[in-house]
Amino acid sequence: MLALASGCELAFPIESYGGDDAGGDGGTGTPPKVFSSPGPAAALYGGYPKSFTITLAADQPGTMIYYTLDGSTPDTSSSSSTTPVKGITISATSTSNAGYLITSVTLDGTSPVVIASAGSTLSAKANVQSWVQTSCSACAGQVVFGVDTTDQGCLSDGGLGVYPGTTVNGKAFTVKVPNTPGVHEVRVAHIEQTSCAAAMADMALANRPTRARIGVIIVP
């Protein structure tokens, strides 16, 4: 089994790029997912404001992970190692673009990964840093959060300023657990709108290219 992860998505992927080798998954045809640590999560329009060192790991033991750091699509000639791949450095590239950094996420007081009852509400916290691009320093911006592709609210909203922008440590918010059993992702997306309501009306989690996973909810 092999998995591919490219460019900035490598640092904080929502989904891996996957591919089968000869029978590596027992014939199911389901590629492995790749997860990063530390994550979550950061996203920029064109670069990261500071360097990160991460580990990549697949959800199937023995997976060979091929990866790139420049945004190009990896292939079997790219850098690779068997899961987990440790010590990958994502270099700082830009502070002029808009973006965000979400760290220290807890969905139940202790962890970003939880098992929760369908339809329940989780009390969550995170450290939230967000900023707008230097070409529009007076723009308002939002970091929208929700589950899968459904927006539920905003972690940041208003005049954020350019990098390093606005930081709120221990930001409290609540997450509504879906009614559907399965594995669900708590996600965030950066958008520049006039208000949180306007950002959610744009369905940021469904439509924005700046999405990232900040937690996982397992509904039995």
FIVO-818830 format. One record per residue (C-alpha): residue number from 1; residue in three letters; x, y, z. Coordinates in steps of 0.2 Angstrom, whole numbers. Last residue first. Layout:
BEGIN
site num: NUM residu: ALA u: X v: Y w: Z
...
// end
This chain:
BEGIN
site num: 220 residu: PRO u: -103 v: 25 w: 87
site num: 219 residu: VAL u: -99 v: 43 w: 82
site num: 218 residu: ILE u: -81 v: 46 w: 81
site num: 217 residu: ILE u: -76 v: 65 w: 81
site num: 216 residu: VAL u: -60 v: 71 w: 74
site num: 215 residu: GLY u: -51 v: 87 w: 76
site num: 214 residu: ILE u: -42 v: 102 w: 68
site num: 213 residu: ARG u: -44 v: 98 w: 50
site num: 212 residu: ALA u: -39 v: 111 w: 37
site num: 211 residu: ARG u: -48 v: 121 w: 24
site num: 210 residu: THR u: -40 v: 135 w: 15
site num: 209 residu: PRO u: -47 v: 131 w: -3
site num: 208 residu: ARG u: -64 v: 138 w: 2
site num: 207 residu: ASN u: -81 v: 130 w: -4
site num: 206 residu: ALA u: -88 v: 118 w: 7
site num: 205 residu: LEU u: -80 v: 124 w: 23
site num: 204 residu: ALA u: -84 v: 142 w: 19
site num: 203 residu: MET u: -102 v: 140 w: 15
site num: 202 residu: ASP u: -103 v: 158 w: 8
site num: 201 residu: ALA u: -118 v: 161 w: 20
site num: 200 residu: MET u: -106 v: 156 w: 34
site num: 199 residu: ALA u: -94 v: 170 w: 29
site num: 198 residu: ALA u: -108 v: 182 w: 28
site num: 197 residu: ALA u: -114 v: 177 w: 46
site num: 196 residu: CYS u: -96 v: 179 w: 52
site num: 195 residu: SER u: -96 v: 197 w: 46
site num: 194 residu: THR u: -89 v: 208 w: 32
site num: 193 residu: GLN u: -80 v: 193 w: 23
site num: 192 residu: GLU u: -62 v: 187 w: 21
site num: 191 residu: ILE u: -61 v: 168 w: 23
site num: 190 residu: HIS u: -51 v: 156 w: 32
site num: 189 residu: ALA u: -57 v: 138 w: 34
site num: 188 residu: VAL u: -59 v: 127 w: 49
site num: 187 residu: ARG u: -63 v: 108 w: 51
site num: 186 residu: VAL u: -69 v: 96 w: 64
site num: 185 residu: GLU u: -69 v: 79 w: 55
site num: 184 residu: HIS u: -82 v: 65 w: 56
site num: 183 residu: VAL u: -79 v: 47 w: 58
site num: 182 residu: GLY u: -95 v: 36 w: 57
site num: 181 residu: PRO u: -113 v: 37 w: 64
site num: 180 residu: THR u: -124 v: 51 w: 57
site num: 179 residu: ASN u: -132 v: 62 w: 70
site num: 178 residu: PRO u: -118 v: 75 w: 68
site num: 177 residu: VAL u: -110 v: 81 w: 84
site num: 176 residu: LYS u: -113 v: 100 w: 87
site num: 175 residu: VAL u: -96 v: 109 w: 92
site num: 174 residu: THR u: -96 v: 122 w: 105
site num: 173 residu: PHE u: -83 v: 136 w: 107
site num: 172 residu: ALA u: -70 v: 143 w: 119
site num: 171 residu: LYS u: -54 v: 152 w: 113
site num: 170 residu: GLY u: -40 v: 146 w: 125
site num: 169 residu: ASN u: -28 v: 158 w: 118
site num: 168 residu: VAL u: -34 v: 172 w: 106
site num: 167 residu: THR u: -21 v: 179 w: 94
site num: 166 residu: THR u: -24 v: 193 w: 82
site num: 165 residu: GLY u: -13 v: 197 w: 67
site num: 164 residu: PRO u: 5 v: 191 w: 66
site num: 163 residu: TYR u: 4 v: 195 w: 52
site num: 162 residu: VAL u: -8 v: 208 w: 45
site num: 161 residu: GLY u: -23 v: 214 w: 55
site num: 160 residu: LEU u: -38 v: 204 w: 62
site num: 159 residu: GLY u: -52 v: 216 w: 59
site num: 158 residu: GLY u: -67 v: 206 w: 62
site num: 157 residu: ASP u: -71 v: 188 w: 66
site num: 156 residu: SER u: -61 v: 173 w: 73
site num: 155 residu: LEU u: -66 v: 156 w: 79
site num: 154 residu: CYS u: -82 v: 157 w: 69
site num: 153 residu: GLY u: -98 v: 147 w: 69
site num: 152 residu: GLN u: -106 v: 130 w: 64
site num: 151 residu: ASP u: -102 v: 128 w: 45
site num: 150 residu: THR u: -106 v: 111 w: 38
site num: 149 residu: THR u: -93 v: 103 w: 26
site num: 148 residu: ASP u: -86 v: 90 w: 38
site num: 147 residu: VAL u: -90 v: 98 w: 55
site num: 146 residu: GLY u: -89 v: 116 w: 58
site num: 145 residu: PHE u: -77 v: 131 w: 60
site num: 144 residu: VAL u: -75 v: 147 w: 51
site num: 143 residu: VAL u: -59 v: 158 w: 53
site num: 142 residu: GLN u: -65 v: 175 w: 48
site num: 141 residu: GLY u: -58 v: 191 w: 41
site num: 140 residu: ALA u: -61 v: 210 w: 40
site num: 139 residu: CYS u: -50 v: 220 w: 28
site num: 138 residu: ALA u: -40 v: 235 w: 34
site num: 137 residu: SER u: -23 v: 227 w: 29
site num: 136 residu: CYS u: -29 v: 223 w: 12
site num: 135 residu: SER u: -12 v: 221 w: 2
site num: 134 residu: THR u: -4 v: 215 w: 18
site num: 133 residu: GLN u: -15 v: 200 w: 18
site num: 132 residu: VAL u: -26 v: 196 w: 33
site num: 131 residu: TRP u: -22 v: 188 w: 50
site num: 130 residu: SER u: -27 v: 174 w: 62
site num: 129 residu: GLN u: -21 v: 166 w: 78
site num: 128 residu: VAL u: -32 v: 154 w: 88
site num: 127 residu: ASN u: -28 v: 144 w: 103
site num: 126 residu: ALA u: -41 v: 131 w: 105
site num: 125 residu: LYS u: -56 v: 126 w: 116
site num: 124 residu: ALA u: -71 v: 114 w: 114
site num: 123 residu: SER u: -87 v: 110 w: 123
site num: 122 residu: LEU u: -95 v: 96 w: 114
site num: 121 residu: THR u: -114 v: 95 w: 110
site num: 120 residu: SER u: -123 v: 79 w: 107
site num: 119 residu: GLY u: -133 v: 74 w: 91
site num: 118 residu: ALA u: -124 v: 57 w: 90
site num: 117 residu: SER u: -115 v: 52 w: 105
site num: 116 residu: ALA u: -96 v: 56 w: 106
site num: 115 residu: ILE u: -79 v: 47 w: 104
site num: 114 residu: VAL u: -66 v: 60 w: 104
site num: 113 residu: VAL u: -50 v: 66 w: 94
site num: 112 residu: PRO u: -44 v: 84 w: 98
site num: 111 residu: SER u: -40 v: 78 w: 116
site num: 110 residu: THR u: -41 v: 83 w: 134
site num: 109 residu: GLY u: -55 v: 95 w: 138
site num: 108 residu: ASP u: -68 v: 86 w: 127
site num: 107 residu: LEU u: -65 v: 94 w: 110
site num: 106 residu: THR u: -47 v: 100 w: 114
site num: 105 residu: VAL u: -37 v: 110 w: 101
site num: 104 residu: SER u: -19 v: 116 w: 107
site num: 103 residu: THR u: -16 v: 124 w: 90
site num: 102 residu: ILE u: -24 v: 134 w: 76
site num: 101 residu: LEU u: -14 v: 145 w: 65
site num: 100 residu: TYR u: -22 v: 156 w: 52
site num: 99 residu: GLY u: -19 v: 164 w: 35
site num: 98 residu: ALA u: -18 v: 180 w: 24
site num: 97 residu: ASN u: -3 v: 182 w: 14
site num: 96 residu: SER u: 12 v: 194 w: 17
site num: 95 residu: THR u: 21 v: 183 w: 30
site num: 94 residu: SER u: 28 v: 171 w: 17
site num: 93 residu: THR u: 39 v: 156 w: 15
site num: 92 residu: ALA u: 43 v: 147 w: 32
site num: 91 residu: SER u: 49 v: 130 w: 28
site num: 90 residu: ILE u: 40 v: 114 w: 32
site num: 89 residu: THR u: 52 v: 102 w: 40
site num: 88 residu: ILE u: 49 v: 83 w: 40
site num: 87 residu: GLY u: 56 v: 75 w: 56
site num: 86 residu: LYS u: 47 v: 59 w: 56
site num: 85 residu: VAL u: 39 v: 48 w: 43
site num: 84 residu: PRO u: 28 v: 35 w: 52
site num: 83 residu: THR u: 25 v: 26 w: 40
site num: 82 residu: THR u: 37 v: 18 w: 28
site num: 81 residu: SER u: 48 v: 31 w: 20
site num: 80 residu: SER u: 48 v: 42 w: 4
site num: 79 residu: SER u: 56 v: 56 w: -5
site num: 78 residu: SER u: 49 v: 56 w: -23
site num: 77 residu: SER u: 53 v: 43 w: -36
site num: 76 residu: THR u: 37 v: 34 w: -33
site num: 75 residu: ASP u: 27 v: 50 w: -37
site num: 74 residu: PRO u: 23 v: 66 w: -28
site num: 73 residu: THR u: 13 v: 80 w: -35
site num: 72 residu: SER u: 22 v: 97 w: -34
site num: 71 residu: GLY u: 18 v: 108 w: -19
site num: 70 residu: ASP u: 36 v: 111 w: -15
site num: 69 residu: LEU u: 38 v: 99 w: 0
site num: 68 residu: THR u: 35 v: 83 w: -8
site num: 67 residu: TYR u: 29 v: 66 w: -1
site num: 66 residu: TYR u: 29 v: 47 w: -4
site num: 65 residu: ILE u: 22 v: 37 w: 11
site num: 64 residu: MET u: 25 v: 18 w: 11
site num: 63 residu: THR u: 11 v: 10 w: 21
site num: 62 residu: GLY u: 17 v: -4 w: 33
site num: 61 residu: PRO u: 3 v: -1 w: 46
site num: 60 residu: GLN u: -13 v: 6 w: 39
site num: 59 residu: ASP u: -19 v: 23 w: 46
site num: 58 residu: ALA u: -4 v: 32 w: 39
site num: 57 residu: ALA u: 8 v: 43 w: 48
site num: 56 residu: LEU u: 17 v: 59 w: 44
site num: 55 residu: THR u: 27 v: 68 w: 57
site num: 54 residu: ILE u: 30 v: 87 w: 58
site num: 53 residu: THR u: 43 v: 100 w: 60
site num: 52 residu: PHE u: 35 v: 118 w: 56
site num: 51 residu: SER u: 43 v: 133 w: 49
site num: 50 residu: LYS u: 36 v: 151 w: 51
site num: 49 residu: PRO u: 24 v: 162 w: 41
site num: 48 residu: TYR u: 18 v: 148 w: 29
site num: 47 residu: GLY u: 15 v: 150 w: 11
site num: 46 residu: GLY u: 4 v: 154 w: -4
site num: 45 residu: TYR u: -13 v: 158 w: 3
site num: 44 residu: LEU u: -10 v: 151 w: 20
site num: 43 residu: ALA u: -16 v: 137 w: 30
site num: 42 residu: ALA u: -12 v: 130 w: 48
site num: 41 residu: ALA u: -18 v: 116 w: 59
site num: 40 residu: PRO u: -19 v: 105 w: 68
site num: 39 residu: GLY u: -8 v: 96 w: 69
site num: 38 residu: PRO u: 8 v: 91 w: 76
site num: 37 residu: SER u: 7 v: 78 w: 69
site num: 36 residu: SER u: 1 v: 74 w: 52
site num: 35 residu: PHE u: -12 v: 61 w: 46
site num: 34 residu: VAL u: -12 v: 50 w: 30
site num: 33 residu: LYS u: -27 v: 40 w: 24
site num: 32 residu: PRO u: -24 v: 23 w: 17
site num: 31 residu: PRO u: -31 v: 19 w: 0
site num: 30 residu: THR u: -47 v: 8 w: -1
site num: 29 residu: GLY u: -47 v: -5 w: -16
site num: 28 residu: THR u: -53 v: -18 w: -4
site num: 27 residu: GLY u: -41 v: -31 w: -11
site num: 26 residu: GLY u: -32 v: -36 w: 5
site num: 25 residu: ASP u: -26 v: -18 w: 7
site num: 24 residu: GLY u: -9 v: -21 w: -1
site num: 23 residu: GLY u: -15 v: -31 w: -15
site num: 22 residu: ALA u: -2 v: -26 w: -28
site num: 21 residu: ASP u: -1 v: -7 w: -24
site num: 20 residu: ASP u: -15 v: 4 w: -22
site num: 19 residu: GLY u: -15 v: 23 w: -22
site num: 18 residu: GLY u: -19 v: 37 w: -10
site num: 17 residu: TYR u: -18 v: 56 w: -9
site num: 16 residu: SER u: -22 v: 60 w: 9
site num: 15 residu: GLU u: -37 v: 69 w: 15
site num: 14 residu: ILE u: -38 v: 84 w: 27
site num: 13 residu: PRO u: -20 v: 87 w: 26
site num: 12 residu: PHE u: -10 v: 98 w: 38
site num: 11 residu: ALA u: 8 v: 98 w: 33
site num: 10 residu: LEU u: 7 v: 88 w: 18
site num: 9 residu: GLU u: -7 v: 99 w: 11
site num: 8 residu: CYS u: 7 v: 112 w: 10
site num: 7 residu: GLY u: 16 v: 102 w: -4
site num: 6 residu: SER u: 10 v: 85 w: -8
site num: 5 residu: ALA u: 5 v: 69 w: 1
site num: 4 residu: LEU u: 5 v: 52 w: -8
site num: 3 residu: ALA u: 0 v: 35 w: 0
site num: 2 residu: LEU u: 6 v: 18 w: -4
site num: 1 residu: MET u: 0 v: 0 w: 0
// end
